[in-house]
Amino acid sequence: MSGLAVSATINGDEVEYLCQAEETLLDVLRNRLGLTGAKEGCGTGDCGACSVVLDGKLVCSCLVLGAEVQGATVETIEGMAKGDTLHPLQTKFLEHAALQCGICTPGFLMAAKALLDANPDPTEEEIRFGLAGNLCRCTGYDKIVRAVQAAALEINGG
Amino acid sequence: MRFDATYQDRTYKSVGTRPVRPDGVDKVTGRARYGADFNMPGQLVGRILRSPHAHARIGSIDTARAEALKGVKAVVTADDLPDLSNGDQAHHDLLDNCMARSTAFYDGHAVAAVAAVDARTARQALKLIEVSYEVLPHVVDVDEAMLPSAPVLHDTIFTDGVDPRPTTSSNVAARSEFGHGDVDAGLAAADVIVERSFKTEQTHQGYIEPHACVASVNSDGTAELWVCTQGHFVYRQKCADLLGMDVSKLRVTSSEIGGGFGGKTHVWMEPVALALSRKAGRPVKLVMSREEVFRASGPTSATSIDVIIGARHDGTITAASAELRYSCGPYAELWAELGAMTSFACYDLQNVKTVGYEVLVNRPKTAAYRAPSAPMAAFAVESVVDELAQKLGMDPIAFRIKNAAREGTRSSYGPVYGPIGIRPTLDAAQAHPHMHAPLGPNKGRGMACGFWFNFGGQTCTDLNVNADGTVTLAVGTVDVGGSRASLSLVAAEELGIPYEHVRAVVADTATLGYNDMTDGSRGTFSSSMATISASRNAIEVMRSRAAMMWDIPVEEVIWEDGHAKAIGASYGNLAPLSVREIAEASGKTGGPIAGHSEMVADGAGVSFATHICDVEVDPETGSTRILRYTVIQDAGKAVHPDYVEGQYQGGAAQGIGWALNEEYVYGADGRLQNPGFLDYRIPVCSDLPMIDTQILEIPNPSHPYGVRGVGETSIVPPLAAIANAVSNAVGVRMTHIPMSPPRILAALDARTKG
């Protein structure tokens, strides 16, 4: 069985791995690199639970092949906090009870961070459409939207 | 000391606050471990082969080529899961659903499984298994399945609950009936009668985490199972039963659970994972794909319901009756019975009758889905109630208030109510600004009420006081949405210590006594009652230790504000002892300090809600947009209000999806056409507005703090509230859920032509 050799930068660390041609980036993260924060909710790019940032773009890691990541930079939920310091989005998700079961939370946080990085002061509608690629079945999204609004306020020094 | 579970009014320090949950940081950093996030040494990858046919007799299964494939370590079929049911039909049906025996009863029914060294090999192995099927006629529609001409799933089913017993087998597994009074006489006394028929389509709970487990069976017959479940003790019992194991030899650990909503109260593939591990002699990880989740787990019943209600001009309902037909999948269950029980539970009725029919169809086994069976019944009944109010020229809330159940009402399903919250939710709705906001063209407002029983059940909790005075709380009810925070608040409240000094964990089946599942909205209700009991037992221990430390009689030690205090003038110079001081000395006063509790948590108070909804319907596309949504529900006592609101909002959102979009679509071949989130579309963030909530607190007299379950009732009113809103917006009574654009356009078309 031959694997494909891949080098990439993941959460700032240089990583090398072997993977099969059919393995997705999500498979690689979860099964080969032990980064299980990204979840497989659908495997078809419909739920966003596997969201990561690939070379600065938010992607569903289930729709990217592990071999495609050669030379790329990947950010996952495991790299969001800086040491002991949570990102304001993580803090606000906790303070606003924006999670119930929490399975969608890593994907929402990655998507919300990508949204705020691109648009630091989004309207409620921009938040709702910015997060429309992520499914949550527990919360009805109300507390998630409020948490993102609060995080934006904090990041902007409000 | 006998535990006193009756309500006592009190001022709270911890309960009712909104601290961060103890499992929170793990969940925002990706460290929390869910079903698929766990691995064992030497683990194999499992995969299941599923029937492509809706109904087929299984001739033979040839696994030789798959077994010969390099890297395949085990292949199992029904032969590896022998039938140990010994006449127990429910046991047989559960086993048959996990692995088809002689017949595949639905598209997606498991017929074989493999365990291999990696996913690629497992996938290849599935393709090498040869199954010969004899395709049989199938039926997926609940009404068609009841016709005498329908293909019969089981020739052993003769409708239960009918006297005399039918002489021919059918797909109607059982009939149930509830009510009191004389409906015919009541209808004769009515001035206005509304009679209508309704249909609701099958939906899935739609939890984002697919079913996942890791099973490890050892050569000595002991086994471990890591699994996402709403009830690991129940999974242990079911798996041990199905596999013929001693309960004590199977240790089940519940992972973090990525949503369940009732769908993770049934075993689906866990027994298969154990059978694979038993045969392979290695741990096996089995994870469903999303397609498998849709085809082979979950869904709720599809229903067909007739309702007739009569009332006098003054608004008094004189009679109400419903016939409810619920699909069960291939196995007999009690889904229509639950619908029949809940139909009219909101009202005080002299003459009421409901009849339920359990209908077998070639669809996946129906599973519980949040207040199972109640939303569909409420949709039908609350639609007719709304129409009746309109015909009487009455305000829909005033009409409901006039007929609302109250303390002392004999419910339509039998019991007499204690203090209940239906009237307060209606009063709050009537006073709510939402009811009085103006509406524009193509917009409509609807409201509806909902009821759920709430469950209690078997519960066991341990509270250990650590040497530094902090507390570890071990509970056995799986935390599906923040209950560890709520239960920590309860322990802190009882002991009089800070919330941060309590750490709640969900214990595995080997380390705590049996607990029923987290279902029936019982998690926080029952485990908080057990936590209060365990805390009070620990306080008794700490009082006696303090007495020992002071060398005074224990009767002269009280517990107050987290301290043991000596009462009596002669003890004036004894400084109160904190939990920490008592705990630090415990090695010299009798050893570790703990409080335990084992109970059947009786007295789960029934729950009521009223929802208000505004919609806008686009007459060109038939698309409906939710403009505003308000949930008003009785919580008894909200232990952690954030998570109570979260339950209200989440149930409403699921109901919105059910009302407008979600449905199982079957082809003429009986195969599911939309087993994925692209075509089975649940609400996304941009579909919804903020969901306003109002928590009412009408104490449950059977809980020390007055707590009622809050998890399920919130999904009961939305179907009806939204249907009433859409009906008001378009001027046509909508009778088929979901109200997808094609159905709304058809209704508008019929109105134009009509």
Interface residues (C-beta under 8 A of the other chain):
Chain A: Q20 E22 D27 R30 L35 T36 G37 A38 K39 E40 G41 C42 G43 T44 D46 C47 A49 T76 I77 E78 M80 A81 L86 Q90 F93 L94 E95 H96 A97 L99 Q100 C101 G102 I103 C104 T105 P106 L109 E125 I127 R128 F129 L131 A132 G133 N134 L135 C136 R137 C138 T139 G140 Y141 D142 K143 I144 V145 R146
Chain B: R18 V20 R21 D23 G24 V25 K27 V28 T29 G30 R31 A32 R33 Y34 A36 D37 A119 R120 Q205 G206 Y207 I208 E209 P210 E256 I257 G258 G259 G260 F261 V287 S289 R290 V480 G481 G482 D642 Y643 E645 G646 Q649 G650 A652 A653 Q654 G676 F677 L678 I682 P683 V684 C685 S686 L688 M690 I691
